[in-house]
Each structure stands twice: as C-alpha cells, then as structure tokens.
C-alpha cells in the first residue's frame, strides 16, 4: 500500500498579498494612534516647566547679584593694590582710575598718567555691574563702588581707602569711612 502525504497547499501570490496588506494596514493604524503627544500631555509638561522656572529664576538672579557684589569687592582689592604700587613708583596716590589704567594709545609708554596697573575695563570705571570712582583725600584716596542698577546688579555699596579696609552700606546711599567694614 502506498501512503501519500497530504501537503498543505501553498498560498498563491494573491492570497499572500492579501494577508500582508491586512497586517500592514493594522500596523499603520496602530502607529498613527501612537504618533506625537496629546494636547493635554503637552499642557501638563508646559505647566511643570513653568512651575520649575518660577522657583528657580529668583534664586538664580539672587546668586548672580551676590556674585557681582563679591566681584566688586575683589575689584576694590585690585584698585587698593594698584594704588600702593602707584604710590611706590610715583610718590603719590592716583587721583583717577585712568591714571591706574593702561595708556590710551597703543605703544605709548606707561607713566604717571597711565601706569598700566589695572585692566582697561576697570580703568573705564565700570566692572562687574558696578560703577567705581576714586577721589583724592588728605594723605590718600577713597574708592567707592555703587551698583549700576540697585536691586538688580547689587544691593550694597562699597567703600575703601588707603587703609585697604572694605566697608559696605546696605542701601542706595554710597558707603563711607563710617560704614561698617566687611569681615
């Protein structure tokens, strides 16, 4: 007796393309449903970002203002050191920041009118969000640092003189020799 094996008929090309097309259309439908975010999801994400920003921005501006104040104190130290060096070279204290700064023309020699002891940016009187001024006093000098925009670039004013003690005033009035010193 002869046993014949029943083979499963192979699908024709037309049948195969029907099943493939059906699977592909299901796949396309599921992908179109999964694309992008819904409007609600986007609004929730934006709300979370706004909450984080409302918490972080005030702290960031306070930190920046504090950094500018500390930079102004450091600039006062730079000016004090430059004044000591100027006094040792020329026998008197400088009466303006331009005398401590570099010469205005390239290649000009340094001297009492432009000693080149501080950078040109500081010699212009503005640095780190503060305005600096030097005034001559009896037997010395006085330097003040006032914020360009009070409450934004700084909350304090600073003062120093030939003693190199830095003093502060918590307010818009410029600090003086009678203001409390920074410790």
VENFEN-V222494 format. One record per residue. N is the residue number from 1. PHI is phi in degrees with one decimal (* if undefined). Layout:
((N | PHI) (N | PHI))
This chain:
((1 | *) (2 | -102.2) (3 | -103.6) (4 | -108.3) (5 | -91.1) (6 | -88.2) (7 | -93.8) (8 | -75.2) (9 | -65.6) (10 | -76.2) (11 | -68.3) (12 | -75.2) (13 | -62.0) (14 | -66.3) (15 | -66.3) (16 | -61.9) (17 | -66.1) (18 | -63.5) (19 | -67.4) (20 | -66.4) (21 | -63.1) (22 | -64.4) (23 | -64.9) (24 | -65.2) (25 | -67.4) (26 | -63.2) (27 | -64.4) (28 | -63.7) (29 | -62.6) (30 | -70.0) (31 | -69.7) (32 | -66.1) (33 | -72.5) (34 | -93.8) (35 | -71.7) (36 | 69.8) (37 | -112.1) (38 | -79.6) (39 | -62.5) (40 | -62.8) (41 | -61.8) (42 | -64.2) (43 | -64.7) (44 | -66.1) (45 | -62.9) (46 | -63.4) (47 | -63.0) (48 | -64.8) (49 | -62.3) (50 | -64.3) (51 | -64.1) (52 | -63.0) (53 | -64.9) (54 | -65.3) (55 | -84.6) (56 | -81.4) (57 | -62.0) (58 | -60.9) (59 | -67.7) (60 | -67.1) (61 | -69.0) (62 | -64.2) (63 | -64.7) (64 | -65.1) (65 | -64.5) (66 | -63.2) (67 | -64.1) (68 | -67.1) (69 | -64.5) (70 | -66.7) (71 | -67.3) (72 | -64.5) (73 | -64.1) (74 | -64.6) (75 | -64.3) (76 | -61.2) (77 | -61.9) (78 | -62.4) (79 | -65.0) (80 | -60.2) (81 | -64.4) (82 | -65.4) (83 | -63.8) (84 | -63.3) (85 | -66.4) (86 | -61.7) (87 | -64.7) (88 | -71.1) (89 | -83.8) (90 | -116.3) (91 | 77.4) (92 | -154.2) (93 | -85.7) (94 | -70.4) (95 | -103.6) (96 | -150.0) (97 | -67.0) (98 | -65.7) (99 | -67.8) (100 | -84.2) (101 | -82.5) (102 | -74.7) (103 | -60.6) (104 | -73.7) (105 | -106.3) (106 | -66.6) (107 | 85.0) (108 | -72.9) (109 | -75.8) (110 | -77.3) (111 | -166.7) (112 | -62.5) (113 | -84.6) (114 | -155.7) (115 | -83.6) (116 | 69.9) (117 | -95.0) (118 | -129.4) (119 | -65.5) (120 | -60.3) (121 | -64.4) (122 | -76.0) (123 | -64.5) (124 | -72.0) (125 | 98.3) (126 | -132.9) (127 | -162.7) (128 | 56.0) (129 | 78.1) (130 | -126.1) (131 | -104.8) (132 | -109.1) (133 | -138.3) (134 | -114.9) (135 | -127.6) (136 | -76.8) (137 | -132.8) (138 | -61.1) (139 | 72.6) (140 | -177.6) (141 | -151.1) (142 | -137.2) (143 | -118.4) (144 | -121.5) (145 | -127.8) (146 | -122.8) (147 | -60.8) (148 | -61.6) (149 | -131.1) (150 | -60.8) (151 | 89.8) (152 | -112.1) (153 | -96.1) (154 | -177.8) (155 | -111.6) (156 | -128.1) (157 | -109.8) (158 | -128.6) (159 | -143.7) (160 | -150.6) (161 | -141.4) (162 | -63.2) (163 | -77.0) (164 | 66.9) (165 | -86.9) (166 | -93.9) (167 | -116.8) (168 | -131.9) (169 | -134.5) (170 | -84.7) (171 | 166.9) (172 | -79.0) (173 | -68.6) (174 | -61.7) (175 | -67.0) (176 | -129.6) (177 | -66.2) (178 | -93.8) (179 | -70.5) (180 | -65.7) (181 | -84.1) (182 | -80.7) (183 | -113.5))
